[in-house]
């Protein structure tokens, strides 16, 4: 069951992830030229290493659920392989 406690935990994880990403990029000397942080929507990032370009797409809630399920399945596969 996911109630208010889950939402509070999610906000803390989100905040921790934001702080980690900002600090990591700064420590690596990688400039941040734009950002889209916080909020409740999920995002999918596409990174193009040859150009350094990043494309961001905000996901609808049904897409978000699918992405979460896929990531959980992937994580389980990694755990079973180890």
Backbone torsions as a table, in degrees:
resi	resn	phi	psi	omega
1	UNK	NA	137.4	179.7
2	UNK	-116.1	102.8	-179.9
3	UNK	-112.3	-152.1	-177.0
4	UNK	-60.5	-36.0	178.7
5	UNK	-62.2	-39.2	178.3
6	UNK	-64.3	-43.9	-179.9
7	UNK	-62.5	-41.3	178.2
8	UNK	-62.2	-45.1	179.0
9	UNK	-60.9	-42.5	-179.8
10	UNK	-61.3	-41.7	178.9
11	UNK	-63.2	-40.3	179.5
12	UNK	-65.4	-42.1	178.4
13	UNK	-63.4	-44.4	178.3
14	UNK	-59.1	-45.6	179.5
15	UNK	-63.8	-42.3	177.9
16	UNK	-63.1	-41.5	178.9
17	UNK	-63.6	-42.4	178.5
18	UNK	-60.9	-49.4	-179.2
19	UNK	-61.0	-42.6	179.1
20	UNK	-61.2	-48.6	-177.3
21	UNK	-60.7	-45.8	179.7
22	UNK	-61.9	-47.0	-179.4
23	UNK	-65.1	-40.2	-179.4
24	UNK	-64.9	-47.9	179.7
25	UNK	-61.0	-41.8	178.8
26	UNK	-63.1	-44.9	-179.4
27	UNK	-63.8	-31.3	179.9
28	UNK	-86.0	-3.8	-179.1
29	UNK	73.3	25.9	-179.7
30	UNK	-95.6	116.9	-178.7
31	UNK	-71.7	143.5	174.7
32	UNK	-101.7	115.1	-177.9
33	UNK	-98.7	-14.0	176.5
34	UNK	-160.3	157.2	177.7
35	UNK	-150.7	156.5	176.6
36	UNK	-145.2	90.7	-169.5
37	UNK	-118.8	154.7	176.7
38	UNK	75.3	-154.1	-178.0
39	UNK	71.0	-177.6	-176.1
40	UNK	-109.3	-3.8	-177.8
41	UNK	-85.8	150.2	174.2
42	UNK	-84.9	156.5	-179.8
43	UNK	-132.8	152.7	173.8
44	UNK	-122.3	128.6	-179.0
45	UNK	-106.3	139.5	173.6
46	UNK	-117.1	122.7	-178.7
47	UNK	-112.7	131.3	180.0
48	UNK	-112.7	93.5	-172.6
49	UNK	-62.1	-29.2	-178.4
50	UNK	-66.1	-28.4	-179.7
51	UNK	-112.6	-16.1	-175.0
52	UNK	80.2	3.7	-178.1
53	UNK	-75.7	144.6	177.1
54	UNK	-127.0	135.9	175.7
55	UNK	-117.3	132.9	-179.6
56	UNK	-114.8	136.8	176.1
57	UNK	-130.7	124.6	175.0
58	UNK	-78.4	134.5	-176.0
59	UNK	-96.0	143.4	171.2
60	UNK	-69.7	162.8	-176.0
61	UNK	-60.8	-36.2	179.6
62	UNK	-69.5	-34.9	175.4
63	UNK	-67.7	-39.6	179.7
64	UNK	-60.4	-44.4	179.0
65	UNK	-60.6	-42.0	179.7
66	UNK	-64.7	-43.8	-179.8
67	UNK	-63.3	-42.9	178.4
68	UNK	-60.1	-44.7	179.5
69	UNK	-61.8	-45.1	179.3
70	UNK	-61.9	-41.2	179.6
71	UNK	-67.0	-37.9	177.7
72	UNK	-65.1	-41.4	178.0
73	UNK	-64.5	-41.7	178.2
74	UNK	-61.8	-45.8	179.7
75	UNK	-60.3	-42.7	178.8
76	UNK	-63.2	-39.0	177.5
77	UNK	-61.8	-40.3	178.9
78	UNK	-66.0	-43.0	-179.5
79	UNK	-61.7	-42.1	-178.0
80	UNK	-70.4	-29.8	179.0
81	UNK	-73.5	-28.0	-175.6
82	UNK	-73.6	NA	NA
